[in-house]
């Protein structure tokens, strides 16, 4: 990791490290859906992290 650099500049990309054992399955799933592997990972992250149903606060928790 000695060649890692950090910057204050924002980027539209984020490296994601996945176990090598997942690559074949991710490739298979992406092909089944007709998209590339990066698009598949991006879609899963979007649905998991930014799903409005999971992040909507109720009136009871807004003031907490």
Secondary structure, 3 states (H helix, E strand, C coil): CCCCCCCCCCCCCCCCCCCHHHHHHHHHHHHHHCCCHHHHHHHHHHHHHCCHHHHCCCHHHHCC
